[in-house]
């Protein structure tokens, strides 16, 4: 097994343990270069719910806080922490139409 494969596998095992501990199904997880990328997808709720879940997961990963990056038609909410010794980026994307639907509901 190459070091790259071993690092990716170790990161995925750490992510699996984190997801089980936090009890959150439906996350999208990618591991690359011993780092983890965890997305809170649209299917997990409203923009406010996803932002809250991102904050909760970020705190569990030891992140300092959330960063909001506005775009032309979306806002990316991101935090960087550590899971099982692996850098972890936790994110959700809030699309403009999500916000519009939430304010009219």
Gaussian input, Z-matrix of N, CA and C with variables (Angstrom, degrees):
# hf/3-21g

backbone

0 1
 N
 C     1     B1
 C     2     B2     1     A1
 N     3     B3     2     A2     1     D1
 C     4     B4     3     A3     2     D2
 C     5     B5     4     A4     3     D3
 N     6     B6     5     A5     4     D4
 C     7     B7     6     A6     5     D5
 C     8     B8     7     A7     6     D6
 N     9     B9     8     A8     7     D7
 C    10    B10     9     A9     8     D8
 C    11    B11    10    A10     9     D9
 N    12    B12    11    A11    10    D10
 C    13    B13    12    A12    11    D11
 C    14    B14    13    A13    12    D12
 N    15    B15    14    A14    13    D13
 C    16    B16    15    A15    14    D14
 C    17    B17    16    A16    15    D15
 N    18    B18    17    A17    16    D16
 C    19    B19    18    A18    17    D17
 C    20    B20    19    A19    18    D18
 N    21    B21    20    A20    19    D19
 C    22    B22    21    A21    20    D20
 C    23    B23    22    A22    21    D21
 N    24    B24    23    A23    22    D22
 C    25    B25    24    A24    23    D23
 C    26    B26    25    A25    24    D24
 N    27    B27    26    A26    25    D25
 C    28    B28    27    A27    26    D26
 C    29    B29    28    A28    27    D27
 N    30    B30    29    A29    28    D28
 C    31    B31    30    A30    29    D29
 C    32    B32    31    A31    30    D30
 N    33    B33    32    A32    31    D31
 C    34    B34    33    A33    32    D32
 C    35    B35    34    A34    33    D33
 N    36    B36    35    A35    34    D34
 C    37    B37    36    A36    35    D35
 C    38    B38    37    A37    36    D36
 N    39    B39    38    A38    37    D37
 C    40    B40    39    A39    38    D38
 C    41    B41    40    A40    39    D39
 N    42    B42    41    A41    40    D40
 C    43    B43    42    A42    41    D41
 C    44    B44    43    A43    42    D42
 N    45    B45    44    A44    43    D43
 C    46    B46    45    A45    44    D44
 C    47    B47    46    A46    45    D45
 N    48    B48    47    A47    46    D46
 C    49    B49    48    A48    47    D47
 C    50    B50    49    A49    48    D48
 N    51    B51    50    A50    49    D49
 C    52    B52    51    A51    50    D50
 C    53    B53    52    A52    51    D51
 N    54    B54    53    A53    52    D52
 C    55    B55    54    A54    53    D53
 C    56    B56    55    A55    54    D54
 N    57    B57    56    A56    55    D55
 C    58    B58    57    A57    56    D56
 C    59    B59    58    A58    57    D57
 N    60    B60    59    A59    58    D58
 C    61    B61    60    A60    59    D59
 C    62    B62    61    A61    60    D60
 N    63    B63    62    A62    61    D61
 C    64    B64    63    A63    62    D62
 C    65    B65    64    A64    63    D63
 N    66    B66    65    A65    64    D64
 C    67    B67    66    A66    65    D65
 C    68    B68    67    A67    66    D66
 N    69    B69    68    A68    67    D67
 C    70    B70    69    A69    68    D68
 C    71    B71    70    A70    69    D69
 N    72    B72    71    A71    70    D70
 C    73    B73    72    A72    71    D71
 C    74    B74    73    A73    72    D72
 N    75    B75    74    A74    73    D73
 C    76    B76    75    A75    74    D74
 C    77    B77    76    A76    75    D75
 N    78    B78    77    A77    76    D76
 C    79    B79    78    A78    77    D77
 C    80    B80    79    A79    78    D78
 N    81    B81    80    A80    79    D79
 C    82    B82    81    A81    80    D80
 C    83    B83    82    A82    81    D81
 N    84    B84    83    A83    82    D82
 C    85    B85    84    A84    83    D83
 C    86    B86    85    A85    84    D84
 N    87    B87    86    A86    85    D85
 C    88    B88    87    A87    86    D86
 C    89    B89    88    A88    87    D87
 N    90    B90    89    A89    88    D88
 C    91    B91    90    A90    89    D89
 C    92    B92    91    A91    90    D90
 N    93    B93    92    A92    91    D91
 C    94    B94    93    A93    92    D92
 C    95    B95    94    A94    93    D93
 N    96    B96    95    A95    94    D94
 C    97    B97    96    A96    95    D95
 C    98    B98    97    A97    96    D96
 N    99    B99    98    A98    97    D97
 C   100   B100    99    A99    98    D98
 C   101   B101   100   A100    99    D99
 N   102   B102   101   A101   100   D100
 C   103   B103   102   A102   101   D101
 C   104   B104   103   A103   102   D102
 N   105   B105   104   A104   103   D103
 C   106   B106   105   A105   104   D104
 C   107   B107   106   A106   105   D105
 N   108   B108   107   A107   106   D106
 C   109   B109   108   A108   107   D107
 C   110   B110   109   A109   108   D108
 N   111   B111   110   A110   109   D109
 C   112   B112   111   A111   110   D110
 C   113   B113   112   A112   111   D111
 N   114   B114   113   A113   112   D112
 C   115   B115   114   A114   113   D113
 C   116   B116   115   A115   114   D114
 N   117   B117   116   A116   115   D115
 C   118   B118   117   A117   116   D116
 C   119   B119   118   A118   117   D117
 N   120   B120   119   A119   118   D118
 C   121   B121   120   A120   119   D119
 C   122   B122   121   A121   120   D120
 N   123   B123   122   A122   121   D121
 C   124   B124   123   A123   122   D122
 C   125   B125   124   A124   123   D123
 N   126   B126   125   A125   124   D124
 C   127   B127   126   A126   125   D125
 C   128   B128   127   A127   126   D126
 N   129   B129   128   A128   127   D127
 C   130   B130   129   A129   128   D128
 C   131   B131   130   A130   129   D129
 N   132   B132   131   A131   130   D130
 C   133   B133   132   A132   131   D131
 C   134   B134   133   A133   132   D132
 N   135   B135   134   A134   133   D133
 C   136   B136   135   A135   134   D134
 C   137   B137   136   A136   135   D135
 N   138   B138   137   A137   136   D136
 C   139   B139   138   A138   137   D137
 C   140   B140   139   A139   138   D138
 N   141   B141   140   A140   139   D139
 C   142   B142   141   A141   140   D140
 C   143   B143   142   A142   141   D141
 N   144   B144   143   A143   142   D142
 C   145   B145   144   A144   143   D143
 C   146   B146   145   A145   144   D144
 N   147   B147   146   A146   145   D145
 C   148   B148   147   A147   146   D146
 C   149   B149   148   A148   147   D147
 N   150   B150   149   A149   148   D148
 C   151   B151   150   A150   149   D149
 C   152   B152   151   A151   150   D150
 N   153   B153   152   A152   151   D151
 C   154   B154   153   A153   152   D152
 C   155   B155   154   A154   153   D153
 N   156   B156   155   A155   154   D154
 C   157   B157   156   A156   155   D155
 C   158   B158   157   A157   156   D156
 N   159   B159   158   A158   157   D157
 C   160   B160   159   A159   158   D158
 C   161   B161   160   A160   159   D159
 N   162   B162   161   A161   160   D160
 C   163   B163   162   A162   161   D161
 C   164   B164   163   A163   162   D162
 N   165   B165   164   A164   163   D163
 C   166   B166   165   A165   164   D164
 C   167   B167   166   A166   165   D165
 N   168   B168   167   A167   166   D166
 C   169   B169   168   A168   167   D167
 C   170   B170   169   A169   168   D168
 N   171   B171   170   A170   169   D169
 C   172   B172   171   A171   170   D170
 C   173   B173   172   A172   171   D171
 N   174   B174   173   A173   172   D172
 C   175   B175   174   A174   173   D173
 C   176   B176   175   A175   174   D174
 N   177   B177   176   A176   175   D175
 C   178   B178   177   A177   176   D176
 C   179   B179   178   A178   177   D177
 N   180   B180   179   A179   178   D178
 C   181   B181   180   A180   179   D179
 C   182   B182   181   A181   180   D180
 N   183   B183   182   A182   181   D181
 C   184   B184   183   A183   182   D182
 C   185   B185   184   A184   183   D183
 N   186   B186   185   A185   184   D184
 C   187   B187   186   A186   185   D185
 C   188   B188   187   A187   186   D186
 N   189   B189   188   A188   187   D187
 C   190   B190   189   A189   188   D188
 C   191   B191   190   A190   189   D189
 N   192   B192   191   A191   190   D190
 C   193   B193   192   A192   191   D191
 C   194   B194   193   A193   192   D192
 N   195   B195   194   A194   193   D193
 C   196   B196   195   A195   194   D194
 C   197   B197   196   A196   195   D195
 N   198   B198   197   A197   196   D196
 C   199   B199   198   A198   197   D197
 C   200   B200   199   A199   198   D198
 N   201   B201   200   A200   199   D199
 C   202   B202   201   A201   200   D200
 C   203   B203   202   A202   201   D201
 N   204   B204   203   A203   202   D202
 C   205   B205   204   A204   203   D203
 C   206   B206   205   A205   204   D204
 N   207   B207   206   A206   205   D205
 C   208   B208   207   A207   206   D206
 C   209   B209   208   A208   207   D207
 N   210   B210   209   A209   208   D208
 C   211   B211   210   A210   209   D209
 C   212   B212   211   A211   210   D210
 N   213   B213   212   A212   211   D211
 C   214   B214   213   A213   212   D212
 C   215   B215   214   A214   213   D213
 N   216   B216   215   A215   214   D214
 C   217   B217   216   A216   215   D215
 C   218   B218   217   A217   216   D216
 N   219   B219   218   A218   217   D217
 C   220   B220   219   A219   218   D218
 C   221   B221   220   A220   219   D219
 N   222   B222   221   A221   220   D220
 C   223   B223   222   A222   221   D221
 C   224   B224   223   A223   222   D222
 N   225   B225   224   A224   223   D223
 C   226   B226   225   A225   224   D224
 C   227   B227   226   A226   225   D225
 N   228   B228   227   A227   226   D226
 C   229   B229   228   A228   227   D227
 C   230   B230   229   A229   228   D228
 N   231   B231   230   A230   229   D229
 C   232   B232   231   A231   230   D230
 C   233   B233   232   A232   231   D231
 N   234   B234   233   A233   232   D232
 C   235   B235   234   A234   233   D233
 C   236   B236   235   A235   234   D234
 N   237   B237   236   A236   235   D235
 C   238   B238   237   A237   236   D236
 C   239   B239   238   A238   237   D237
 N   240   B240   239   A239   238   D238
 C   241   B241   240   A240   239   D239
 C   242   B242   241   A241   240   D240
 N   243   B243   242   A242   241   D241
 C   244   B244   243   A243   242   D242
 C   245   B245   244   A244   243   D243
 N   246   B246   245   A245   244   D244
 C   247   B247   246   A246   245   D245
 C   248   B248   247   A247   246   D246
 N   249   B249   248   A248   247   D247
 C   250   B250   249   A249   248   D248
 C   251   B251   250   A250   249   D249
 N   252   B252   251   A251   250   D250
 C   253   B253   252   A252   251   D251
 C   254   B254   253   A253   252   D252
 N   255   B255   254   A254   253   D253
 C   256   B256   255   A255   254   D254
 C   257   B257   256   A256   255   D255
 N   258   B258   257   A257   256   D256
 C   259   B259   258   A258   257   D257
 C   260   B260   259   A259   258   D258
 N   261   B261   260   A260   259   D259
 C   262   B262   261   A261   260   D260
 C   263   B263   262   A262   261   D261
 N   264   B264   263   A263   262   D262
 C   265   B265   264   A264   263   D263
 C   266   B266   265   A265   264   D264
 N   267   B267   266   A266   265   D265
 C   268   B268   267   A267   266   D266
 C   269   B269   268   A268   267   D267
 N   270   B270   269   A269   268   D268
 C   271   B271   270   A270   269   D269
 C   272   B272   271   A271   270   D270
 N   273   B273   272   A272   271   D271
 C   274   B274   273   A273   272   D272
 C   275   B275   274   A274   273   D273
 N   276   B276   275   A275   274   D274
 C   277   B277   276   A276   275   D275
 C   278   B278   277   A277   276   D276
 N   279   B279   278   A278   277   D277
 C   280   B280   279   A279   278   D278
 C   281   B281   280   A280   279   D279
 N   282   B282   281   A281   280   D280
 C   283   B283   282   A282   281   D281
 C   284   B284   283   A283   282   D282
 N   285   B285   284   A284   283   D283
 C   286   B286   285   A285   284   D284
 C   287   B287   286   A286   285   D285
 N   288   B288   287   A287   286   D286
 C   289   B289   288   A288   287   D287
 C   290   B290   289   A289   288   D288
 N   291   B291   290   A290   289   D289
 C   292   B292   291   A291   290   D290
 C   293   B293   292   A292   291   D291
 N   294   B294   293   A293   292   D292
 C   295   B295   294   A294   293   D293
 C   296   B296   295   A295   294   D294
 N   297   B297   296   A296   295   D295
 C   298   B298   297   A297   296   D296
 C   299   B299   298   A298   297   D297
 N   300   B300   299   A299   298   D298
 C   301   B301   300   A300   299   D299
 C   302   B302   301   A301   300   D300
 N   303   B303   302   A302   301   D301
 C   304   B304   303   A303   302   D302
 C   305   B305   304   A304   303   D303
 N   306   B306   305   A305   304   D304
 C   307   B307   306   A306   305   D305
 C   308   B308   307   A307   306   D306
 N   309   B309   308   A308   307   D307
 C   310   B310   309   A309   308   D308
 C   311   B311   310   A310   309   D309
 N   312   B312   311   A311   310   D310
 C   313   B313   312   A312   311   D311
 C   314   B314   313   A313   312   D312

   B1=1.4518
   B2=1.5242
   B3=1.3232
   B4=1.4555
   B5=1.5320
   B6=1.3364
   B7=1.4680
   B8=1.5383
   B9=1.3335
   B10=1.4654
   B11=1.5301
   B12=1.3226
   B13=1.4675
   B14=1.5259
   B15=1.3211
   B16=1.4630
   B17=1.5293
   B18=1.3215
   B19=1.4606
   B20=1.5136
   B21=1.3215
   B22=1.4596
   B23=1.5234
   B24=1.3245
   B25=1.4643
   B26=1.5290
   B27=1.3223
   B28=1.4698
   B29=1.5282
   B30=1.3275
   B31=1.4623
   B32=1.5261
   B33=1.3296
   B34=1.4596
   B35=1.5244
   B36=1.3276
   B37=1.4691
   B38=1.5301
   B39=1.3259
   B40=1.4650
   B41=1.5287
   B42=1.3363
   B43=1.4692
   B44=1.5208
   B45=1.3232
   B46=1.4644
   B47=1.5299
   B48=1.3178
   B49=1.4700
   B50=1.5282
   B51=1.3227
   B52=1.4694
   B53=1.5276
   B54=1.3251
   B55=1.4672
   B56=1.5281
   B57=1.3218
   B58=1.4635
   B59=1.5221
   B60=1.3220
   B61=1.4671
   B62=1.5320
   B63=1.3409
   B64=1.4613
   B65=1.5259
   B66=1.3306
   B67=1.4589
   B68=1.5084
   B69=1.3381
   B70=1.4693
   B71=1.5275
   B72=1.3372
   B73=1.4705
   B74=1.5222
   B75=1.3361
   B76=1.4567
   B77=1.5083
   B78=1.3307
   B79=1.4635
   B80=1.5183
   B81=1.3194
   B82=1.4678
   B83=1.5202
   B84=1.3130
   B85=1.4632
   B86=1.5208
   B87=1.3138
   B88=1.4609
   B89=1.5186
   B90=1.3093
   B91=1.4642
   B92=1.5194
   B93=1.3237
   B94=1.4626
   B95=1.5177
   B96=1.3137
   B97=1.4612
   B98=1.5241
   B99=1.3209
   B100=1.4678
   B101=1.5209
   B102=1.3112
   B103=1.4647
   B104=1.5214
   B105=1.3247
   B106=1.4598
   B107=1.5177
   B108=1.3000
   B109=1.4549
   B110=1.5242
   B111=1.3337
   B112=1.4605
   B113=1.5196
   B114=1.3318
   B115=1.4591
   B116=1.5224
   B117=1.3145
   B118=1.4597
   B119=1.5294
   B120=1.3419
   B121=1.4630
   B122=1.5254
   B123=1.3157
   B124=1.4662
   B125=1.5213
   B126=1.3217
   B127=1.4640
   B128=1.5270
   B129=1.3259
   B130=1.4615
   B131=1.5245
   B132=1.3307
   B133=1.4535
   B134=1.5078
   B135=1.3115
   B136=1.4620
   B137=1.5307
   B138=1.3194
   B139=1.4694
   B140=1.5308
   B141=1.3260
   B142=1.4654
   B143=1.5283
   B144=1.3244
   B145=1.4689
   B146=1.5264
   B147=1.3279
   B148=1.4687
   B149=1.5233
   B150=1.3157
   B151=1.4630
   B152=1.5237
   B153=1.3200
   B154=1.4622
   B155=1.5065
   B156=1.3302
   B157=1.4597
   B158=1.5242
   B159=1.3189
   B160=1.4635
   B161=1.5231
   B162=1.3202
   B163=1.4730
   B164=1.5229
   B165=1.3241
   B166=1.4722
   B167=1.5315
   B168=1.3274
   B169=1.4628
   B170=1.5313
   B171=1.3192
   B172=1.4652
   B173=1.5202
   B174=1.3208
   B175=1.4702
   B176=1.5214
   B177=1.3292
   B178=1.4621
   B179=1.5269
   B180=1.3331
   B181=1.4647
   B182=1.5315
   B183=1.3301
   B184=1.4641
   B185=1.5122
   B186=1.3139
   B187=1.4734
   B188=1.5242
   B189=1.3159
   B190=1.4656
   B191=1.5276
   B192=1.3095
   B193=1.4573
   B194=1.5095
   B195=1.3179
   B196=1.4610
   B197=1.5192
   B198=1.3356
   B199=1.4604
   B200=1.5242
   B201=1.3075
   B202=1.4665
   B203=1.5151
   B204=1.3286
   B205=1.4523
   B206=1.5263
   B207=1.3391
   B208=1.4658
   B209=1.5235
   B210=1.3079
   B211=1.4557
   B212=1.5161
   B213=1.3120
   B214=1.4571
   B215=1.5245
   B216=1.3357
   B217=1.4683
   B218=1.5167
   B219=1.3394
   B220=1.4480
   B221=1.5185
   B222=1.3225
   B223=1.4543
   B224=1.5199
   B225=1.3177
   B226=1.4564
   B227=1.5152
   B228=1.3292
   B229=1.4557
   B230=1.5254
   B231=1.3495
   B232=1.4579
   B233=1.5190
   B234=1.3190
   B235=1.4669
   B236=1.5188
   B237=1.3214
   B238=1.4629
   B239=1.5180
   B240=1.3142
   B241=1.4542
   B242=1.5181
   B243=1.3149
   B244=1.4622
   B245=1.5262
   B246=1.3145
   B247=1.4617
   B248=1.5182
   B249=1.3100
   B250=1.4643
   B251=1.5119
   B252=1.3221
   B253=1.4591
   B254=1.5171
   B255=1.3178
   B256=1.4641
   B257=1.5268
   B258=1.3254
   B259=1.4677
   B260=1.5186
   B261=1.3245
   B262=1.4586
   B263=1.5279
   B264=1.3104
   B265=1.4554
   B266=1.5260
   B267=1.3205
   B268=1.4632
   B269=1.5210
   B270=1.3392
   B271=1.4575
   B272=1.5259
   B273=1.3136
   B274=1.4585
   B275=1.5240
   B276=1.3113
   B277=1.4587
   B278=1.5279
   B279=1.3155
   B280=1.4555
   B281=1.5242
   B282=1.3096
   B283=1.4632
   B284=1.5207
   B285=1.2998
   B286=1.4616
   B287=1.5318
   B288=1.3339
   B289=1.4708
   B290=1.5266
   B291=1.3450
   B292=1.4647
   B293=1.5204
   B294=1.3180
   B295=1.4633
   B296=1.5238
   B297=1.3331
   B298=1.4636
   B299=1.5180
   B300=1.3308
   B301=1.4720
   B302=1.5195
   B303=1.3357
   B304=1.4486
   B305=1.5224
   B306=1.3346
   B307=1.4695
   B308=1.5219
   B309=1.3526
   B310=1.4587
   B311=1.5210
   B312=1.3056
   B313=1.4770
   B314=1.5100
   A1=107.96
   A2=116.26
   A3=120.33
   A4=110.18
   A5=117.72
   A6=119.67
   A7=112.71
   A8=117.28
   A9=119.87
   A10=111.08
   A11=116.41
   A12=120.51
   A13=110.10
   A14=116.98
   A15=120.95
   A16=111.04
   A17=116.82
   A18=120.69
   A19=112.13
   A20=116.58
   A21=120.90
   A22=110.14
   A23=117.53
   A24=121.11
   A25=110.97
   A26=116.94
   A27=120.53
   A28=110.55
   A29=117.00
   A30=120.71
   A31=110.54
   A32=117.53
   A33=120.43
   A34=111.55
   A35=118.04
   A36=120.21
   A37=110.51
   A38=116.56
   A39=120.36
   A40=110.64
   A41=116.88
   A42=120.88
   A43=110.61
   A44=117.41
   A45=120.72
   A46=110.77
   A47=116.80
   A48=120.62
   A49=110.51
   A50=117.00
   A51=122.32
   A52=110.51
   A53=117.18
   A54=121.76
   A55=110.05
   A56=117.38
   A57=120.26
   A58=110.89
   A59=116.68
   A60=121.32
   A61=111.08
   A62=116.98
   A63=121.00
   A64=112.40
   A65=117.58
   A66=121.37
   A67=114.50
   A68=117.05
   A69=120.86
   A70=109.62
   A71=117.10
   A72=118.93
   A73=110.56
   A74=116.42
   A75=121.15
   A76=116.39
   A77=117.77
   A78=120.05
   A79=109.54
   A80=116.73
   A81=121.82
   A82=106.99
   A83=116.41
   A84=121.19
   A85=109.95
   A86=115.07
   A87=122.49
   A88=107.54
   A89=115.70
   A90=120.58
   A91=108.03
   A92=115.32
   A93=120.75
   A94=108.34
   A95=116.03
   A96=121.31
   A97=111.76
   A98=117.53
   A99=124.49
   A100=113.26
   A101=118.00
   A102=121.80
   A103=108.67
   A104=115.29
   A105=121.56
   A106=110.71
   A107=115.68
   A108=122.45
   A109=105.99
   A110=116.57
   A111=122.08
   A112=108.15
   A113=115.66
   A114=120.86
   A115=109.69
   A116=115.79
   A117=122.65
   A118=105.06
   A119=118.45
   A120=120.24
   A121=113.37
   A122=114.95
   A123=122.90
   A124=112.67
   A125=117.17
   A126=121.60
   A127=112.76
   A128=117.78
   A129=120.36
   A130=113.77
   A131=117.71
   A132=117.79
   A133=114.94
   A134=113.50
   A135=122.22
   A136=109.84
   A137=117.40
   A138=119.45
   A139=112.54
   A140=116.97
   A141=119.87
   A142=111.28
   A143=116.34
   A144=120.19
   A145=110.78
   A146=116.74
   A147=120.14
   A148=111.37
   A149=116.69
   A150=119.67
   A151=109.89
   A152=116.99
   A153=120.96
   A154=112.46
   A155=116.94
   A156=120.99
   A157=110.28
   A158=117.54
   A159=121.07
   A160=109.76
   A161=116.94
   A162=121.12
   A163=111.25
   A164=116.30
   A165=120.15
   A166=111.47
   A167=116.56
   A168=120.60
   A169=110.55
   A170=116.39
   A171=120.82
   A172=110.38
   A173=116.99
   A174=120.36
   A175=110.50
   A176=117.33
   A177=121.06
   A178=111.90
   A179=116.02
   A180=121.31
   A181=111.65
   A182=116.99
   A183=120.58
   A184=114.85
   A185=117.40
   A186=120.69
   A187=110.02
   A188=115.79
   A189=121.65
   A190=112.25
   A191=118.21
   A192=121.68
   A193=110.21
   A194=115.48
   A195=121.07
   A196=110.55
   A197=114.87
   A198=121.77
   A199=106.90
   A200=115.94
   A201=121.21
   A202=108.34
   A203=115.65
   A204=121.03
   A205=108.37
   A206=116.93
   A207=119.25
   A208=111.48
   A209=114.70
   A210=121.81
   A211=109.04
   A212=116.25
   A213=120.95
   A214=111.98
   A215=117.85
   A216=120.79
   A217=112.96
   A218=116.49
   A219=119.93
   A220=110.39
   A221=115.85
   A222=122.32
   A223=106.60
   A224=116.97
   A225=121.20
   A226=108.22
   A227=115.37
   A228=122.21
   A229=106.20
   A230=116.62
   A231=121.54
   A232=111.41
   A233=114.95
   A234=121.90
   A235=107.68
   A236=116.01
   A237=120.94
   A238=108.93
   A239=115.36
   A240=121.78
   A241=110.01
   A242=115.62
   A243=120.89
   A244=109.24
   A245=115.21
   A246=121.94
   A247=107.45
   A248=116.31
   A249=120.33
   A250=113.62
   A251=116.82
   A252=120.63
   A253=114.77
   A254=117.31
   A255=122.08
   A256=109.50
   A257=116.29
   A258=120.87
   A259=107.52
   A260=116.96
   A261=121.15
   A262=109.93
   A263=115.92
   A264=122.61
   A265=106.63
   A266=115.64
   A267=121.50
   A268=107.04
   A269=116.08
   A270=118.57
   A271=112.23
   A272=115.04
   A273=122.17
   A274=107.07
   A275=115.81
   A276=121.01
   A277=107.85
   A278=115.13
   A279=121.56
   A280=107.03
   A281=115.62
   A282=120.55
   A283=109.78
   A284=116.31
   A285=121.84
   A286=111.14
   A287=117.48
   A288=118.90
   A289=111.87
   A290=118.27
   A291=121.03
   A292=109.98
   A293=115.64
   A294=120.54
   A295=111.19
   A296=116.77
   A297=120.36
   A298=111.23
   A299=117.00
   A300=120.84
   A301=110.29
   A302=117.33
   A303=120.44
   A304=111.51
   A305=117.78
   A306=119.83
   A307=112.73
   A308=118.06
   A309=120.35
   A310=112.16
   A311=118.00
   A312=120.66
   A313=112.14
   D1=134.72
   D2=179.81
   D3=-79.07
   D4=158.54
   D5=177.55
   D6=-59.12
   D7=-34.82
   D8=179.49
   D9=-65.04
   D10=-43.25
   D11=179.12
   D12=-66.43
   D13=-42.67
   D14=179.48
   D15=-62.72
   D16=-41.31
   D17=178.80
   D18=-64.93
   D19=-42.44
   D20=179.15
   D21=-65.14
   D22=-44.01
   D23=-179.95
   D24=-63.54
   D25=-41.80
   D26=179.04
   D27=-63.93
   D28=-40.20
   D29=178.92
   D30=-64.25
   D31=-41.11
   D32=179.25
   D33=-67.05
   D34=-37.02
   D35=175.79
   D36=-63.86
   D37=-41.29
   D38=177.85
   D39=-63.61
   D40=-40.20
   D41=178.35
   D42=-64.55
   D43=-41.20
   D44=179.28
   D45=-61.12
   D46=-44.04
   D47=178.57
   D48=-63.81
   D49=-40.71
   D50=179.04
   D51=-62.27
   D52=-46.48
   D53=-179.23
   D54=-63.21
   D55=-43.05
   D56=177.75
   D57=-61.90
   D58=-45.38
   D59=-178.43
   D60=-63.81
   D61=-41.66
   D62=-178.14
   D63=-81.38
   D64=-17.85
   D65=176.38
   D66=67.21
   D67=40.86
   D68=-177.76
   D69=-118.74
   D70=105.20
   D71=175.18
   D72=-82.14
   D73=160.84
   D74=171.89
   D75=89.28
   D76=2.06
   D77=177.80
   D78=-72.58
   D79=151.46
   D80=173.22
   D81=-101.23
   D82=124.97
   D83=-175.47
   D84=-123.94
   D85=132.40
   D86=174.42
   D87=-129.89
   D88=140.53
   D89=175.20
   D90=-122.02
   D91=133.02
   D92=177.39
   D93=-150.19
   D94=132.78
   D95=176.77
   D96=54.79
   D97=41.33
   D98=179.42
   D99=66.17
   D100=13.88
   D101=176.72
   D102=-112.92
   D103=155.69
   D104=-179.91
   D105=-113.75
   D106=142.79
   D107=175.20
   D108=-127.17
   D109=115.90
   D110=-176.16
   D111=-117.80
   D112=122.20
   D113=179.17
   D114=-108.31
   D115=134.12
   D116=170.97
   D117=-93.10
   D118=102.79
   D119=-172.70
   D120=-78.24
   D121=165.58
   D122=179.37
   D123=-52.92
   D124=-35.04
   D125=-176.72
   D126=-61.80
   D127=-15.22
   D128=-177.24
   D129=-89.23
   D130=7.57
   D131=171.87
   D132=136.93
   D133=-170.26
   D134=-179.21
   D135=-68.45
   D136=167.01
   D137=176.08
   D138=-54.78
   D139=-42.68
   D140=179.97
   D141=-65.62
   D142=-40.84
   D143=179.37
   D144=-65.32
   D145=-42.65
   D146=-179.56
   D147=-68.08
   D148=-38.89
   D149=177.47
   D150=-64.37
   D151=-42.26
   D152=177.13
   D153=-62.71
   D154=-42.01
   D155=178.54
   D156=-66.70
   D157=-39.55
   D158=176.67
   D159=-60.89
   D160=-42.86
   D161=178.38
   D162=-63.29
   D163=-42.89
   D164=179.47
   D165=-62.54
   D166=-46.25
   D167=179.39
   D168=-65.84
   D169=-39.03
   D170=178.85
   D171=-61.61
   D172=-44.31
   D173=178.50
   D174=-62.29
   D175=-40.75
   D176=178.89
   D177=-65.02
   D178=-26.87
   D179=178.67
   D180=-91.64
   D181=3.83
   D182=177.22
   D183=78.52
   D184=19.27
   D185=179.10
   D186=-71.48
   D187=148.23
   D188=-179.33
   D189=-70.21
   D190=-29.44
   D191=-178.21
   D192=167.22
   D193=-177.91
   D194=-179.62
   D195=-93.68
   D196=146.39
   D197=171.23
   D198=-113.13
   D199=136.98
   D200=177.47
   D201=-111.69
   D202=125.64
   D203=-179.27
   D204=-119.72
   D205=103.68
   D206=-179.90
   D207=-72.07
   D208=147.53
   D209=175.32
   D210=-130.55
   D211=-176.18
   D212=-177.39
   D213=-65.09
   D214=-37.48
   D215=-177.31
   D216=-133.27
   D217=9.45
   D218=179.57
   D219=-155.87
   D220=164.99
   D221=172.60
   D222=-124.41
   D223=131.61
   D224=177.18
   D225=-101.38
   D226=127.78
   D227=178.87
   D228=-109.43
   D229=120.06
   D230=-170.73
   D231=-136.43
   D232=149.78
   D233=171.87
   D234=-143.68
   D235=149.97
   D236=178.32
   D237=-122.52
   D238=125.16
   D239=179.02
   D240=-139.35
   D241=-150.01
   D242=-178.38
   D243=-141.85
   D244=135.36
   D245=177.74
   D246=-127.65
   D247=115.59
   D248=177.81
   D249=57.08
   D250=34.72
   D251=-179.71
   D252=83.50
   D253=4.41
   D254=-179.64
   D255=-111.36
   D256=137.80
   D257=175.20
   D258=-59.24
   D259=134.95
   D260=-178.12
   D261=-130.78
   D262=124.66
   D263=175.89
   D264=-106.96
   D265=120.40
   D266=-178.14
   D267=-114.04
   D268=130.03
   D269=-171.80
   D270=-146.93
   D271=157.23
   D272=166.46
   D273=-143.11
   D274=154.95
   D275=179.19
   D276=-115.54
   D277=127.85
   D278=177.33
   D279=-104.97
   D280=112.64
   D281=-178.64
   D282=-86.28
   D283=149.91
   D284=-178.30
   D285=-54.21
   D286=-41.52
   D287=-179.23
   D288=-68.56
   D289=-25.88
   D290=174.46
   D291=-62.96
   D292=-48.25
   D293=179.78
   D294=-62.15
   D295=-40.82
   D296=-179.70
   D297=-64.74
   D298=-40.99
   D299=179.12
   D300=-66.43
   D301=-38.79
   D302=-178.52
   D303=-66.87
   D304=-37.73
   D305=-178.67
   D306=-75.72
   D307=-23.26
   D308=178.71
   D309=-91.93
   D310=-10.73
   D311=-178.01
   D312=-78.48

